[in-house]
Amino acid sequence: MRRIGLALAALLAAVAAANAQPLGDYYKGRTITLVTGTAGNGNYDLIARVVAEFLPRYLAGAPNVIVQSMPGASHVRATEYVNNIAPKDGTVLGFVQPYIVLNKILTPAARYHPEDLTWIARLVPLNQFGFMWHRAGVSNIEQARQKETNFGAAGATGPSAMVAWTLNRMISTKFRIVRGYADDADQFLAIERGELDGMGSTQLGPIARRPGWLENRWAIPIYAIALQRLKQFPDVPTIIELARTGEDRDVMRILATMPAIGITIVAPPGLAAEPHGATAAGRRRDDAGCGVSSAG
């Protein structure tokens, strides 16, 4: 959290400099809003609330930091807000999933431009995988080709739907996508109730926080959305390994690259890069030698 706080502080200090105000005066009495693309009980929301707790101690003026949940279309609504509506003064940051980059390629009409956003930091890469519930009667990809099963998804623009539909098209799995769930937590409950047979994409953290799901193999990973096999599941193939042709592997590799982008923090377009002559926050960041990259 210290590394993340210093990286964010460096960027926000640059914004204050661009507005020709001393950093302490600029953020004193202000509120910084962290916009998340999930509902209030989602993983992104949880991480944003942790950042909100620690970030004020790294900013002169100790601004108030709040989290605003803005679910909709698998983070697209939150991204469009940051891109088009949020003030460009360093008081709004977005916590959005990396698939917004791929969604813009597939849906050019989406009202945001990833290349124009101010990409501030990657908090952590994502360990993403698809899994089946132990009562579904499917425990590997070969069985998923033979039996139709129900996967949950928030919307068509998220990884759960994107990956499952791609597998259906390219390797003849029989995943049926049930859309409209608010977040992973809603899908977990639906799985326990028997409404869903699994998920096309989830992260290791939320699953690991559910007692018994991995330890007792109630949730059975059947593929990893990754460039290499996940160390937690060394026997589970990546989606790239499942491809049958070179062209299919290229498509799978694009999907598998998204989790490497990870949980990222973005700001509206047009924020100034860090000026020459680093701010105090920037010097502390450099001294810390952190691996989190910041704008500028």
Secondary structure, DSSP 4 states (H G I P E B T S, - for coil): -HHHHHHHHHHHHHHHHHTTS-HHHHHTT-EEEEEESS-TTSHHHHHHHHHHHHGGGGSTT--EEEEEE---TTTHHHHHHHHHTS-SSSSEEEEE-THHHHHHHH-TTSS--TTTSEEEEEEE---EEEEEETTSS--SHHHHTTS-EEEEES-TTSHHHHHHHHHHHHH---EEEEE---SHHHHHHHHHHTS-SEEEEEEHHHHHTSTTTTTTTSEEEEEEESSS--TT-TTSPBHHHH--SHHHHHHHHHHHHHHHH-EEEEE-TTPPPPPSS--HHHHHHHHHT-S-----
